[in-house]
């Protein structure tokens, strides 16, 4: 299959490296230096080169917030039969864009990032494929993820964004609060060092990616829930209420029980 990839950041580069051994791949990035070290792929110096390449599927991996703009730039150079796709972490506005485009599409979300995930072993990772997508496009991503041992879930656009608000925005917000309260620690304990490693990994991600995930319309409800639980914990601590603390800890253990 001929596959076009827009954007060669961490996820775009990972996809290009995975796909190029079994497919013909062309990549394009506005930063030409990012394409310097690719092997076994075509490098498009200009977006117009996709017209000659004639991709069967185009995977848009540009930073979240620029995805739809990138689609609009490349669409004139894609054949009518080309399936367009994205791997965006937040899908707000994508359903409407795809419907207006009149093209076949598939939308998915690898629920991991190369910063923290072991991309050589993804057996414990998950990916979401959007239900509304084209059957052939969904089959393509299902095959890719299955070959890598990634667990696959199918959600609607709305279900996806609600899931992301819970599974990404909640831990992101908690990590951001941890980092906001940071001070130099002479003798950090094990738990502190683990949280610090997570915070450093999170904050090494692209600012626009973090911002768009936090700006997910469903994030506010999760933040309000965090606020209410913190207020409850603060009340328990202020009152030094041992019985209430035990009830709180028991509820936490129940929440995380596998």
C-alpha positions as CSV (number, residue, x, y, z in Angstrom):
1,X,0.0,0.0,0.0
2,X,1.2,3.6,-0.7
3,X,1.0,5.5,2.5
4,X,1.6,9.3,3.0
5,X,2.5,10.7,6.4
6,X,2.3,14.4,7.2
7,X,4.4,15.4,10.1
8,X,7.5,13.6,11.3
9,X,7.6,14.3,15.0
10,X,7.7,11.5,17.5
11,X,4.5,9.7,16.4
12,X,4.9,10.4,12.7
13,X,8.5,9.1,12.7
14,X,7.4,6.0,14.7
15,X,4.7,5.3,12.1
16,X,7.0,5.8,9.2
17,X,9.6,3.4,10.7
18,X,7.0,0.8,11.4
19,X,5.2,1.0,8.0
20,X,8.1,1.4,5.6
21,X,9.1,-2.3,5.8
22,X,5.8,-3.5,4.4
23,X,4.5,-0.5,2.5
24,X,5.7,2.3,0.2
25,X,5.8,5.4,2.4
26,X,6.2,9.1,1.6
27,X,6.8,11.6,4.4
28,X,6.6,15.3,4.5
29,X,7.4,17.8,7.2
30,X,7.6,21.6,7.0
31,X,10.9,21.2,8.9
32,X,13.0,19.5,6.3
33,X,15.7,18.5,8.8
34,X,13.3,16.2,10.5
35,X,13.3,13.9,7.5
36,X,17.1,13.7,7.3
37,X,17.6,10.3,8.8
38,X,14.7,8.3,7.4
39,X,15.6,5.2,5.5
40,X,13.4,3.2,3.0
41,X,11.0,6.1,2.6
42,X,10.3,8.8,0.0
43,X,10.9,12.4,1.3
44,X,8.6,15.0,-0.1
45,X,10.3,18.4,0.1
46,X,7.0,20.0,-1.1
47,X,3.5,19.0,-0.2
48,X,2.6,19.0,-3.9
49,X,4.7,15.8,-4.4
50,X,1.8,13.7,-3.0
51,X,0.0,14.3,-6.3
52,X,2.6,12.1,-8.1
53,X,2.9,9.6,-5.2
54,X,-0.9,9.0,-5.2
55,X,-1.2,7.6,-1.7
56,X,-4.0,5.2,-0.8
57,X,-4.1,6.4,2.7
58,X,-2.8,9.7,4.2
59,X,-1.9,9.8,7.9
60,X,-1.9,13.3,9.4
61,X,0.6,13.4,12.3
62,X,1.2,17.1,12.6
63,X,0.9,18.7,16.1
64,X,-2.6,18.8,17.5
65,X,-4.2,22.2,16.8
66,X,-2.7,22.3,13.2
67,X,-4.2,19.0,12.0
68,X,-7.2,20.4,10.1
69,X,-5.1,23.2,8.6
70,X,-2.7,20.5,7.3
71,X,-5.5,18.5,5.8
72,X,-6.8,21.5,4.0
73,X,-3.4,22.1,2.5
74,X,-2.8,18.6,1.3
75,X,-6.3,17.6,0.1
76,X,-5.9,19.2,-3.4
77,X,-2.9,16.9,-4.0
78,X,-4.6,13.6,-3.0
79,X,-6.5,11.3,-5.3
80,X,-10.3,11.1,-4.7
81,X,-9.9,7.5,-3.5
82,X,-7.3,8.3,-0.8
83,X,-8.5,7.6,2.7
84,X,-7.5,10.5,5.0
85,X,-6.7,9.8,8.7
86,X,-5.5,11.3,11.9
87,X,-4.0,10.1,15.2
88,X,-5.0,13.1,17.2
89,X,-5.4,12.9,21.0
90,X,-8.5,15.1,21.0
91,X,-11.1,14.7,18.3
92,X,-13.1,17.9,18.8
93,X,-14.2,19.3,15.4
94,X,-12.9,16.3,13.5
95,X,-16.2,14.6,12.8
96,X,-17.6,17.8,11.3
97,X,-14.5,18.3,9.2
98,X,-14.5,14.7,7.8
99,X,-18.2,14.9,7.0
100,X,-17.8,18.2,5.2
101,X,-14.8,16.9,3.2
102,X,-16.9,14.1,1.5
103,X,-13.9,11.8,1.7
104,X,-13.4,8.4,3.2
105,X,-11.7,8.7,6.6
106,X,-10.4,6.8,9.6
107,X,-9.5,8.3,12.9
108,X,-7.5,6.5,15.6
109,X,-5.5,7.3,18.7
110,X,-2.5,5.3,19.9
111,X,-2.9,5.8,23.7
112,X,0.8,6.1,24.3
113,X,3.6,8.4,23.4
114,X,7.2,7.6,22.5
115,X,8.4,9.7,25.4
116,X,7.2,7.3,28.1
117,X,6.2,4.2,26.3
118,X,8.7,1.4,25.2
119,X,8.1,1.5,21.5
120,X,10.0,-1.7,21.1
121,X,7.4,-3.5,23.2
122,X,3.9,-2.2,23.1
123,X,2.0,-5.3,24.4
124,X,0.7,-3.4,27.4
125,X,-0.4,-0.4,25.4
126,X,-3.9,0.5,24.1
127,X,-5.2,2.2,21.0
128,X,-8.6,3.6,20.0
129,X,-10.2,3.4,16.6
130,X,-13.2,5.7,15.9
131,X,-16.3,3.7,15.0
132,X,-17.6,6.2,12.4
133,X,-14.5,5.6,10.1
134,X,-14.3,3.9,6.8
135,X,-14.2,0.0,7.1
136,X,-11.1,-0.3,5.0
137,X,-9.3,2.4,7.0
138,X,-10.3,0.8,10.3
139,X,-9.1,-2.6,9.0
140,X,-5.7,-1.0,8.2
141,X,-5.2,0.4,11.7
142,X,-6.6,-2.7,13.3
143,X,-4.0,-4.8,11.5
144,X,-1.2,-2.4,12.4
145,X,-2.0,-2.3,16.1
146,X,-2.7,-6.0,16.3
147,X,0.7,-6.9,14.8
148,X,2.3,-4.8,17.5
149,X,0.3,-6.5,20.2
150,X,-1.6,-3.3,21.1
151,X,-5.1,-3.7,22.6
152,X,-7.7,-2.1,20.4
153,X,-10.9,-0.4,21.5
154,X,-13.6,1.2,19.2
155,X,-15.4,4.4,20.4
156,X,-17.4,7.1,18.8
157,X,-15.8,10.5,18.5
158,X,-17.7,11.7,21.6
159,X,-16.9,8.6,23.6
160,X,-13.2,9.0,22.7
161,X,-13.0,12.6,24.0
162,X,-14.8,11.6,27.2
163,X,-12.3,8.8,27.7
164,X,-9.3,11.1,27.0
165,X,-10.6,13.6,29.6
166,X,-10.6,10.8,32.1
167,X,-7.5,8.8,31.1
168,X,-5.2,11.7,30.0
169,X,-6.4,15.0,31.4
170,X,-6.8,13.7,34.9
171,X,-3.3,12.3,35.4
172,X,-1.9,15.3,33.4
173,X,-3.6,17.7,35.7
174,X,-2.3,15.8,38.8
175,X,1.2,15.8,37.4
176,X,1.0,19.5,36.6
177,X,-0.1,20.3,40.2
178,X,2.8,18.2,41.5
179,X,5.3,20.2,39.3
180,X,3.7,23.5,40.3
181,X,4.4,22.7,44.0
182,X,8.0,21.5,43.3
183,X,10.9,22.7,45.4
184,X,14.5,21.4,45.6
185,X,14.6,18.2,47.6
186,X,17.9,17.2,49.1
187,X,16.9,13.6,49.9
188,X,14.0,12.6,47.7
189,X,12.3,9.3,48.5
190,X,11.4,6.6,46.0
191,X,7.8,7.8,45.4
192,X,9.0,11.4,45.0
193,X,11.6,10.4,42.4
194,X,9.0,8.3,40.5
195,X,6.6,11.2,40.3
196,X,9.4,13.5,39.3
197,X,10.3,11.2,36.4
198,X,6.7,11.2,35.3
199,X,6.5,15.0,35.5
200,X,9.7,15.4,33.5
201,X,8.4,13.0,30.8
202,X,5.1,14.8,30.6
203,X,6.7,18.3,30.4
204,X,9.0,17.2,27.6
205,X,5.9,16.8,25.4
206,X,4.9,19.5,22.9
207,X,3.2,22.5,24.6
208,X,0.4,22.5,22.0
209,X,-0.3,18.8,22.6
210,X,-0.6,19.3,26.4
211,X,-2.7,22.4,25.9
212,X,-5.2,20.8,23.5
213,X,-5.6,17.8,25.8
214,X,-6.4,20.0,28.7
215,X,-8.7,22.1,26.6
216,X,-10.8,19.0,25.7
217,X,-14.4,20.1,26.4
218,X,-14.8,17.2,28.8
219,X,-11.7,18.1,30.9
220,X,-13.4,20.7,33.1
221,X,-15.7,18.1,34.7
222,X,-12.7,16.0,35.6
223,X,-10.9,19.0,37.1
224,X,-14.0,19.9,39.2
225,X,-14.0,16.3,40.5
226,X,-10.3,16.6,41.4
227,X,-11.0,19.9,43.2
228,X,-13.9,18.4,45.2
229,X,-11.8,15.4,46.3
230,X,-8.9,17.6,47.3
231,X,-11.3,19.8,49.3
232,X,-12.6,16.7,51.0
233,X,-9.1,15.5,51.8
234,X,-8.1,18.9,53.1
235,X,-11.1,18.9,55.4
236,X,-10.2,15.4,56.8
237,X,-6.6,16.5,57.4
238,X,-7.6,19.8,59.0
239,X,-10.0,18.0,61.4
240,X,-7.5,15.2,62.0
241,X,-10.4,12.8,61.6
242,X,-8.8,9.3,61.7
243,X,-12.1,7.5,61.1
244,X,-12.9,9.6,58.0
245,X,-9.4,9.2,56.7
246,X,-9.7,5.4,57.0
247,X,-13.0,5.5,55.0
248,X,-11.3,7.7,52.4
249,X,-8.3,5.4,52.0
250,X,-10.7,2.4,51.8
251,X,-12.6,4.1,49.0
252,X,-9.4,4.7,47.1
253,X,-8.3,1.1,47.4
254,X,-11.7,0.1,46.1
255,X,-11.4,2.5,43.1
256,X,-8.0,1.1,42.0
257,X,-8.8,-2.6,42.6
258,X,-8.1,-4.5,39.4
